Amino acid sequence: MVPSSSRVLLALVLLCGAAAEQATARSLASISITVKSHHEHTRAAPVCAPKDCKVKPDDANVCGSDGKVYYNECLFQNAQCRNAALAKVADWNGHACPTTCTQHISCKEIGKFLCGSDGNVYFGYCRLYSAQCVDPALQEIECPQGLIQIPPRRQ
């Protein structure tokens, strides 16, 4: 059996190359190695809206799962940054906001590709909001570098 310090040195050599070969047993005692899971490494911070949201007359109002009407998407996203469980349940139609999501809504729009904090890619906000009904903590995140965005097939 290989002594523990030799196994660590061997692992460092395999991972770090020739520079690790020069490490001594004494310096190995002070090495701290942190192992992150794949999801920890790839998960980006949520995409938060700017704090200063200008409300324009043509902005669409948004209903949140908290029953509040947000005057535009920017204000809703600000609230979502403060409360990760907040989900968009509908566009406001002038009446009271529903407080439950419609999970199986028909999403006709195929917009921009959005990355979710669950590791999935969503084809438009409608699909992301539908998924938030199942997982209220789901948020849009910045897509990882190198993500190939393939246009969806037309049906």
N, CA, C and O of each residue as an XYZ file, in Angstrom:
620
protein
N       0.846     -1.187      0.000
C       0.000      0.000      0.000
C       0.885      1.241      0.000
O       1.895      1.291      0.701
N       0.508      2.224     -0.775
C       1.269      3.462     -0.897
C       0.911      4.373      0.268
O      -0.271      4.553      0.560
N       1.912      4.958      0.948
C       1.617      5.873      2.055
C       0.741      7.032      1.586
O       0.782      7.432      0.422
N      -0.051      7.563      2.518
C      -1.010      8.614      2.193
C      -0.361      9.823      1.525
O      -0.881     10.322      0.527
N       0.770     10.304      2.059
C       1.413     11.485      1.475
C       1.908     11.201      0.066
O       1.927     12.101     -0.773
N       2.307      9.966     -0.208
C       2.760      9.611     -1.558
C       1.589      9.585     -2.525
O       1.724      9.983     -3.682
N       0.431      9.116     -2.050
C      -0.753      9.108     -2.908
C      -1.181     10.523     -3.254
O      -1.570     10.800     -4.388
N      -1.110     11.423     -2.273
C      -1.461     12.814     -2.528
C      -0.488     13.414     -3.522
O      -0.900     14.121     -4.442
N       0.820     13.138     -3.351
C       1.822     13.651     -4.277
C       1.577     13.098     -5.671
O       1.673     13.830     -6.656
N       1.260     11.806     -5.763
C       0.970     11.194     -7.057
C      -0.249     11.864     -7.696
O      -0.251     12.139     -8.895
N      -1.273     12.121     -6.899
C      -2.468     12.781     -7.422
C      -2.141     14.187     -7.909
O      -2.635     14.622     -8.949
N      -1.304     14.894     -7.153
C      -0.913     16.235     -7.572
C      -0.108     16.198     -8.858
O      -0.274     17.058     -9.723
N       0.766     15.204     -8.990
C       1.563     15.067    -10.211
C       0.637     14.815    -11.390
O       0.796     15.411    -12.456
N      -0.330     13.927    -11.191
C      -1.261     13.629    -12.272
C      -2.109     14.841    -12.636
O      -2.387     15.081    -13.811
N      -2.519     15.603    -11.627
C      -3.383     16.748    -11.880
C      -2.623     18.002    -12.307
O      -3.104     18.765    -13.145
N      -1.456     18.213    -11.742
C      -0.772     19.487    -11.935
C       0.498     19.391    -12.765
O       1.051     20.424    -13.144
N       0.968     18.217    -13.053
C       2.152     18.075    -13.895
C       3.445     18.199    -13.124
O       3.485     17.948    -11.919
N       4.510     18.587    -13.821
C       5.861     18.585    -13.282
C       6.030     19.506    -12.085
O       6.836     19.210    -11.202
N       5.308     20.597    -12.027
C       5.465     21.533    -10.911
C       5.143     20.862     -9.585
O       5.744     21.193     -8.563
N       4.213     19.934     -9.588
C       3.833     19.251     -8.351
C       4.898     18.266     -7.905
O       4.972     17.943     -6.719
N       5.723     17.780     -8.821
C       6.768     16.824     -8.454
C       7.737     17.424     -7.459
O       8.347     16.694     -6.678
N       7.894     18.737     -7.468
C       8.855     19.389     -6.597
C       8.317     19.571     -5.179
O       9.044     20.022     -4.295
N       7.064     19.226     -4.961
C       6.490     19.365     -3.622
C       7.144     18.369     -2.685
O       7.435     17.241     -3.084
N       7.375     18.763     -1.465
C       7.975     17.866     -0.477
C       6.894     17.368      0.460
O       5.786     17.904      0.501
N       7.233     16.340      1.209
C       6.270     15.791      2.160
C       5.868     16.850      3.180
O       4.724     16.880      3.634
N       6.819     17.726      3.543
C       6.524     18.766      4.526
C       5.511     19.779      3.961
O       4.618     20.227      4.680
N       5.650     20.135      2.685
C       4.717     21.097      2.104
C       3.351     20.476      1.848
O       2.350     21.188      1.776
N       3.303     19.143      1.708
C       2.016     18.475      1.505
C       1.098     18.650      2.705
O      -0.124     18.687      2.562
N       1.695     18.757      3.889
C       0.888     18.897      5.096
C       0.101     20.206      5.098
O      -0.942     20.298      5.746
N       0.586     21.212      4.384
C      -0.092     22.508      4.395
C      -1.011     22.712      3.196
O      -1.622     23.772      3.059
N      -1.116     21.704      2.323
C      -1.955     21.838      1.136
C      -3.406     21.561      1.500
O      -3.721     20.577      2.169
N      -4.264     22.432      1.055
C      -5.695     22.257      1.263
C      -6.340     22.093     -0.107
O      -6.175     22.949     -0.976
N      -7.064     21.013     -0.306
C      -7.705     20.750     -1.587
C      -9.208     20.811     -1.386
O      -9.754     20.167     -0.490
N      -9.869     21.590     -2.226
C     -11.323     21.692     -2.186
C     -11.878     21.043     -3.437
O     -11.514     21.416     -4.552
N     -12.758     20.072     -3.253
C     -13.372     19.389     -4.384
C     -14.798     19.893     -4.506
O     -15.573     19.838     -3.551
N     -15.136     20.385     -5.689
C     -16.496     20.857     -5.935
C     -17.185     19.896     -6.879
O     -16.558     19.301     -7.756
N     -18.468     19.756     -6.688
C     -19.223     18.911     -7.603
C     -19.356     19.622     -8.939
O     -19.102     20.822     -9.034
N     -19.751     18.894     -9.962
C     -19.927     19.471    -11.293
C     -20.924     20.624    -11.254
O     -20.700     21.659    -11.882
N     -22.015     20.454    -10.526
C     -23.048     21.486    -10.494
C     -22.580     22.730     -9.751
O     -22.939     23.844    -10.132
N     -21.777     22.559     -8.686
C     -21.257     23.718     -7.978
C     -20.364     24.537     -8.892
O     -20.381     25.767     -8.862
N     -19.587     23.840     -9.703
C     -18.627     24.519    -10.573
C     -19.320     25.247    -11.716
O     -18.889     26.332    -12.106
N     -20.375     24.675    -12.253
C     -20.994     25.255    -13.440
C     -22.145     26.194    -13.121
O     -22.565     26.967    -13.983
N     -22.652     26.143    -11.924
C     -23.812     26.973    -11.601
C     -23.382     28.430    -11.439
O     -22.517     28.743    -10.621
N     -23.975     29.288    -12.204
C     -23.648     30.714    -12.158
C     -24.616     31.427    -11.219
O     -25.633     30.871    -10.806
N     -24.280     32.642    -10.902
C     -25.153     33.447    -10.053
C     -26.417     33.821    -10.827
O     -26.373     33.980    -12.047
N     -27.549     33.964    -10.118
C     -28.763     34.357    -10.814
C     -28.581     35.682    -11.539
O     -27.843     36.558    -11.089
N     -29.263     35.812    -12.660
C     -29.214     37.061    -13.417
C     -30.216     38.000    -12.766
O     -31.422     37.768    -12.847
N     -29.738     39.051    -12.125
C     -30.629     39.990    -11.453
C     -30.789     41.248    -12.286
O     -29.848     41.733    -12.914
N     -32.003     41.758    -12.272
C     -32.327     42.960    -13.042
C     -31.638     44.171    -12.420
O     -31.266     44.141    -11.247
N     -31.469     45.229    -13.197
C     -30.903     46.460    -12.631
C     -31.809     46.992    -11.525
O     -33.024     46.797    -11.569
N     -31.236     47.649    -10.555
C     -32.015     48.194     -9.440
C     -32.904     49.356     -9.882
O     -33.972     49.570     -9.308
N     -32.474     50.101    -10.891
C     -33.219     51.269    -11.348
C     -34.074     50.884    -12.549
O     -33.589     50.869    -13.680
N     -35.336     50.575    -12.308
C     -36.239     50.152    -13.383
C     -37.150     51.307    -13.768
O     -37.914     51.811    -12.944
N     -37.064     51.708    -14.991
C     -37.942     52.764    -15.507
C     -39.247     52.117    -15.977
O     -39.225     51.133    -16.716
N     -40.364     52.665    -15.554
C     -41.666     52.156    -15.977
C     -42.120     52.978    -17.177
O     -42.227     54.202    -17.110
N     -42.384     52.272    -18.280
C     -42.829     52.922    -19.519
C     -44.298     52.577    -19.747
O     -44.765     51.534    -19.290
N     -45.030     53.442    -20.448
C     -46.464     53.198    -20.668
C     -46.766     51.872    -21.368
O     -47.815     51.276    -21.122
N     -45.875     51.406    -22.225
C     -46.152     50.170    -22.967
C     -45.626     48.918    -22.273
O     -45.692     47.830    -22.845
N     -45.101     49.047    -21.044
C     -44.618     47.875    -20.311
C     -45.777     46.948    -19.953
O     -46.860     47.407    -19.589
N     -45.543     45.661    -20.059
C     -46.546     44.666    -19.662
C     -46.432     44.434    -18.160
O     -45.340     44.193    -17.645
N     -47.557     44.506    -17.464
C     -47.571     44.221    -16.036
C     -47.481     42.719    -15.817
O     -47.958     41.928    -16.630
N     -46.861     42.341    -14.702
C     -46.589     40.934    -14.403
C     -47.204     40.570    -13.059
O     -47.095     41.327    -12.094
N     -47.852     39.406    -12.998
C     -48.385     38.883    -11.737
C     -47.366     37.931    -11.127
O     -46.899     37.000    -11.784
N     -47.028     38.173     -9.870
C     -46.116     37.283     -9.162
C     -46.879     36.272     -8.336
O     -48.061     36.459     -8.046
N     -46.203     35.197     -7.957
C     -46.838     34.151     -7.143
C     -47.181     34.654     -5.745
O     -47.868     33.965     -4.991
N     -46.709     35.852     -5.391
C     -47.052     36.463     -4.110
C     -48.353     37.265     -4.186
O     -48.761     37.887     -3.205
N     -49.015     37.247     -5.380
C     -50.273     37.953     -5.561
C     -50.120     39.421     -5.918
O     -51.120     40.117     -6.094
N     -48.891     39.908     -6.027
C     -48.647     41.315     -6.347
C     -48.536     41.523     -7.851
O     -48.138     40.629     -8.599
N     -48.904     42.742     -8.272
C     -48.738     43.143     -9.673
C     -47.456     43.963     -9.755
O     -47.284     44.941     -9.028
N     -46.566     43.557    -10.641
C     -45.328     44.291    -10.884
C     -45.503     45.042    -12.196
O     -45.944     44.466    -13.191
N     -45.163     46.315    -12.202
C     -45.434     47.168    -13.356
C     -44.671     46.775    -14.612
O     -45.077     47.130    -15.719
N     -43.573     46.049    -14.455
C     -42.851     45.549    -15.631
C     -41.951     44.381    -15.230
O     -41.799     44.070    -14.048
N     -41.369     43.754    -16.222
C     -40.512     42.583    -16.010
C     -39.304     42.932    -15.140
O     -38.877     42.122    -14.317
N     -38.760     44.119    -15.318
C     -37.593     44.550    -14.553
C     -37.901     44.588    -13.055
O     -37.128     44.072    -12.248
N     -39.025     45.195    -12.686
C     -39.405     45.262    -11.276
C     -39.682     43.869    -10.717
O     -39.347     43.575     -9.570
N     -40.294     43.014    -11.536
C     -40.539     41.637    -11.108
C     -39.213     40.925    -10.849
O     -39.066     40.237     -9.839
N     -38.248     41.086    -11.755
C     -36.949     40.427    -11.587
C     -36.210     40.955    -10.363
O     -35.510     40.196     -9.693
N     -36.356     42.246    -10.061
C     -35.765     42.778     -8.829
C     -36.348     42.059     -7.615
O     -35.618     41.656     -6.709
N     -37.673     41.902     -7.607
C     -38.332     41.208     -6.496
C     -37.889     39.753     -6.442
O     -37.706     39.198     -5.358
N     -37.715     39.134     -7.600
C     -37.289     37.736     -7.657
C     -35.864     37.574     -7.136
O     -35.530     36.534     -6.567
N     -35.030     38.580     -7.320
C     -33.670     38.529     -6.772
C     -33.696     38.554     -5.250
O     -32.832     37.959     -4.605
N     -34.672     39.231     -4.676
C     -34.801     39.280     -3.219
C     -35.498     38.041     -2.665
O     -35.295     37.675     -1.507
N     -36.325     37.392     -3.499
C     -37.094     36.225     -3.064
C     -37.021     35.171     -4.162
O     -37.798     35.208     -5.116
N     -36.090     34.235     -4.028
C     -35.848     33.231     -5.069
C     -37.070     32.353     -5.332
O     -37.183     31.771     -6.411
N     -37.977     32.250     -4.377
C     -39.156     31.397     -4.562
C     -40.252     32.085     -5.376
O     -41.225     31.439     -5.765
N     -40.108     33.376     -5.637
C     -41.115     34.122     -6.390
C     -41.116     33.677     -7.846
O     -40.061     33.576     -8.473
N     -42.299     33.413     -8.378
C     -42.427     32.985     -9.777
C     -43.457     33.859    -10.477
O     -44.373     34.386     -9.846
N     -43.298     34.005    -11.776
C     -44.293     34.715    -12.576
C     -45.431     33.736    -12.831
O     -45.206     32.623    -13.308
N     -46.660     34.155    -12.510
C     -47.793     33.258    -12.721
C     -48.633     33.659    -13.923
O     -49.347     32.825    -14.480
N     -48.561     34.922    -14.332
C     -49.360     35.373    -15.480
C     -48.974     36.799    -15.837
O     -48.347     37.513    -15.055
N     -49.369     37.191    -17.043
C     -49.336     38.607    -17.383
C     -50.613     39.194    -16.802
O     -51.667     38.561    -16.864
N     -50.535     40.376    -16.249
C     -51.687     40.980    -15.583
C     -52.746     41.355    -16.604
O     -52.438     41.958    -17.632
N     -53.995     41.001    -16.323
C     -55.094     41.282    -17.253
C     -56.049     42.343    -16.722
O     -57.148     42.511    -17.251
N     -55.640     43.055    -15.689
C     -56.493     44.104    -15.131
C     -57.299     43.646    -13.936
O     -57.911     44.470    -13.256
N     -57.315     42.355    -13.663
C     -58.040     41.797    -12.520
C     -57.035     41.356    -11.462
O     -55.829     41.552    -11.617
N     -57.535     40.768    -10.404
C     -56.641     40.284     -9.349
C     -55.703     39.213     -9.903
O     -56.082     38.410    -10.756
N     -54.494     39.223     -9.407
C     -53.508     38.232     -9.855
C     -53.792     36.878     -9.221
O     -54.090     36.797     -8.029
N     -53.698     35.813    -10.016
C     -53.776     34.481     -9.410
C     -52.505     34.245     -8.602
O     -51.467     34.842     -8.888
N     -52.579     33.393     -7.612
C     -51.382     33.118     -6.805
C     -50.829     31.730     -7.074
O     -49.909     31.281     -6.391
N     -51.380     31.059     -8.055
C     -50.850     29.748     -8.425
C     -50.450     29.766     -9.890
O     -51.019     30.503    -10.695
N     -49.484     28.962    -10.217
C     -48.990     28.876    -11.596
C     -49.881     27.983    -12.438
O     -50.596     27.119    -11.929
N     -49.821     28.211    -13.714
C     -50.443     27.317    -14.675
C     -49.308     26.550    -15.326
O     -48.666     27.035    -16.258
N     -49.069     25.348    -14.823
C     -47.898     24.589    -15.261
C     -47.994     24.141    -16.707
O     -46.999     24.189    -17.430
N     -49.152     23.713    -17.139
C     -49.272     23.126    -18.471
C     -49.894     24.106    -19.461
O     -50.763     23.738    -20.251
N     -49.442     25.348    -19.409
C     -49.936     26.330    -20.369
C     -49.324     26.052    -21.732
O     -48.258     25.443    -21.833
N     -49.994     26.495    -22.762
C     -49.493     26.310    -24.122
C     -48.535     27.449    -24.439
O     -48.945     28.605    -24.551
N     -47.264     27.117    -24.581
C     -46.243     28.123    -24.875
C     -46.013     28.154    -26.373
O     -45.360     27.273    -26.932
N     -46.554     29.171    -27.012
C     -46.399     29.288    -28.461
C     -45.119     30.024    -28.839
O     -44.518     29.740    -29.875
N     -44.705     30.969    -27.999
C     -43.513     31.739    -28.333
C     -42.259     30.895    -28.144
O     -42.106     30.189    -27.147
N     -41.385     30.987    -29.107
C     -40.065     30.371    -28.988
C     -39.096     31.529    -29.097
O     -38.736     31.958    -30.193
N     -38.687     32.022    -27.964
C     -37.843     33.207    -27.927
C     -36.390     32.859    -27.719
O     -35.881     31.861    -28.230
N     -35.748     33.701    -26.964
C     -34.324     33.495    -26.737
C     -34.114     32.298    -25.819
O     -34.999     31.920    -25.052
N     -32.934     31.715    -25.912
C     -32.578     30.586    -25.070
C     -32.254     31.115    -23.680
O     -31.495     32.073    -23.538
N     -32.828     30.495    -22.660
C     -32.610     30.911    -21.280
C     -32.066     29.731    -20.493
O     -32.556     28.610    -20.629
N     -31.070     29.975    -19.681
C     -30.507     28.921    -18.838
C     -31.132     29.023    -17.458
O     -31.237     30.106    -16.883
N     -31.544     27.877    -16.939
C     -32.143     27.833    -15.616
C     -31.142     27.372    -14.577
O     -30.171     26.687    -14.899
N     -31.379     27.749    -13.333
C     -30.489     27.353    -12.245
C     -30.535     25.848    -12.001
O     -29.730     25.325    -11.229
N     -31.466     25.141    -12.650
C     -31.549     23.685    -12.538
C     -30.690     22.978    -13.586
O     -30.678     21.749    -13.647
N     -29.969     23.746    -14.412
C     -29.103     23.153    -15.430
C     -29.778     22.943    -16.770
O     -29.134     22.484    -17.713
N     -31.060     23.266    -16.882
C     -31.784     23.095    -18.142
C     -31.771     24.377    -18.967
O     -31.595     25.473    -18.435
N     -31.962     24.220    -20.280
C     -32.101     25.357    -21.184
C     -33.571     25.445    -21.574
O     -34.177     24.446    -21.961
N     -34.141     26.641    -21.471
C     -35.546     26.863    -21.782
C     -35.645     27.734    -23.025
O     -34.886     28.689    -23.186
N     -36.582     27.401    -23.900
C     -36.773     28.129    -25.149
C     -37.862     29.176    -24.965
O     -38.986     28.997    -25.435
N     -37.535     30.260    -24.288
C     -38.462     31.351    -24.057
C     -38.915     31.425    -22.607
O     -38.863     30.444    -21.865
N     -39.364     32.625    -22.221
C     -39.780     32.862    -20.840
C     -40.998     32.036    -20.449
O     -41.110     31.622    -19.295
N     -41.900     31.791    -21.367
C     -43.101     31.017    -21.056
C     -42.730     29.649    -20.487
O     -43.289     29.215    -19.480
N     -41.798     28.984    -21.128
C     -41.387     27.653    -20.663
C     -40.651     27.728    -19.324
O     -40.804     26.848    -18.477
N     -39.854     28.781    -19.140
C     -39.166     28.959    -17.861
C     -40.184     29.184    -16.748
O     -40.068     28.587    -15.677
N     -41.191     30.047    -16.988
C     -42.211     30.311    -15.970
C     -43.017     29.058    -15.657
O     -43.374     28.823    -14.502
N     -43.305     28.257    -16.668
C     -44.035     27.013    -16.455
C     -43.232     26.074    -15.555
O     -43.788     25.425    -14.670
N     -41.926     26.010    -15.789
C     -41.061     25.156    -14.961
C     -40.967     25.688    -13.532
O     -40.771     24.911    -12.598
N     -41.105     27.008    -13.352
C     -41.060     27.585    -12.012
C     -42.258     27.161    -11.172
O     -42.207     27.241     -9.945
N     -43.331     26.714    -11.808
C     -44.486     26.217    -11.051
C     -44.109     24.964    -10.270
O     -44.566     24.762     -9.145
N     -43.280     24.133    -10.872
C     -42.838     22.894    -10.232
C     -41.721     23.183     -9.235
O     -41.665     22.581     -8.163
N     -40.830     24.110     -9.597
C     -39.672     24.442     -8.767
C     -39.628     25.957     -8.573
O     -38.976     26.653     -9.352
N     -40.312     26.486     -7.542
C     -40.375     27.934     -7.352
C     -39.014     28.597     -7.154
O     -38.879     29.798     -7.387
N     -38.006     27.841     -6.730
C     -36.671     28.415     -6.533
C     -35.902     28.551     -7.845
O     -34.830     29.156     -7.877
N     -36.444     27.994     -8.922
C     -35.786     28.061    -10.230
C     -35.652     29.505    -10.674
O     -36.614     30.273    -10.630
N     -34.447     29.869    -11.104
C     -34.197     31.221    -11.589
C     -33.451     31.162    -12.903
O     -32.783     30.176    -13.216
N     -33.575     32.225    -13.660
C     -32.765     32.360    -14.867
C     -31.353     32.694    -14.423
O     -31.151     33.546    -13.558
N     -30.371     32.019    -15.021
C     -28.975     32.322    -14.740
C     -28.275     32.672    -16.045
O     -28.796     32.427    -17.133
N     -27.107     33.239    -15.919
C     -26.297     33.515    -17.099
C     -25.840     32.181    -17.664
O     -25.337     31.330    -16.930
N     -26.011     31.995    -18.963
C     -25.621     30.731    -19.584
C     -24.109     30.559    -19.525
O     -23.372     31.524    -19.728
N     -23.633     29.335    -19.246
C     -22.195     29.078    -19.189
C     -21.530     29.379    -20.528
O     -22.150     29.258    -21.584
N     -20.263     29.771    -20.469
C     -19.486     30.024    -21.684
C     -19.487     28.775    -22.547
O     -19.411     27.659    -22.035
N     -19.573     28.961    -23.837
C     -19.478     27.834    -24.759
C     -20.775     27.098    -24.993
O     -20.797     26.104    -25.719
N     -21.865     27.564    -24.390
C     -23.143     26.896    -24.624
C     -23.542     27.139    -26.069
O     -23.677     28.284    -26.499
N     -23.727     26.078    -26.806
C     -24.123     26.194    -28.209
C     -25.625     26.376    -28.247
O     -26.372     25.554    -27.717
N     -26.061     27.439    -28.864
C     -27.487     27.700    -28.945
C     -27.989     27.260    -30.313
O     -27.791     27.945    -31.317
N     -28.632     26.125    -30.331
C     -29.175     25.561    -31.563
C     -30.617     26.027    -31.688
O     -31.406     25.843    -30.761
N     -30.974     26.627    -32.818
C     -32.363     27.067    -32.964
C     -33.315     25.876    -32.892
O     -33.023     24.818    -33.448
N     -34.445     26.035    -32.216
C     -35.401     24.931    -32.114
C     -36.023     24.613    -33.469
O     -36.138     25.478    -34.337
N     -36.423     23.344    -33.631
C     -37.103     22.937    -34.874
C     -38.476     23.558    -34.926
O     -39.164     23.656    -33.910
N     -38.867     23.971    -36.093
C     -40.224     24.518    -36.273
C     -41.197     23.354    -36.389
O     -40.910     22.343    -37.029
N     -42.335     23.517    -35.765
C     -43.330     22.437    -35.810
C     -44.488     22.813    -36.674
O     -45.423     22.027    -36.829
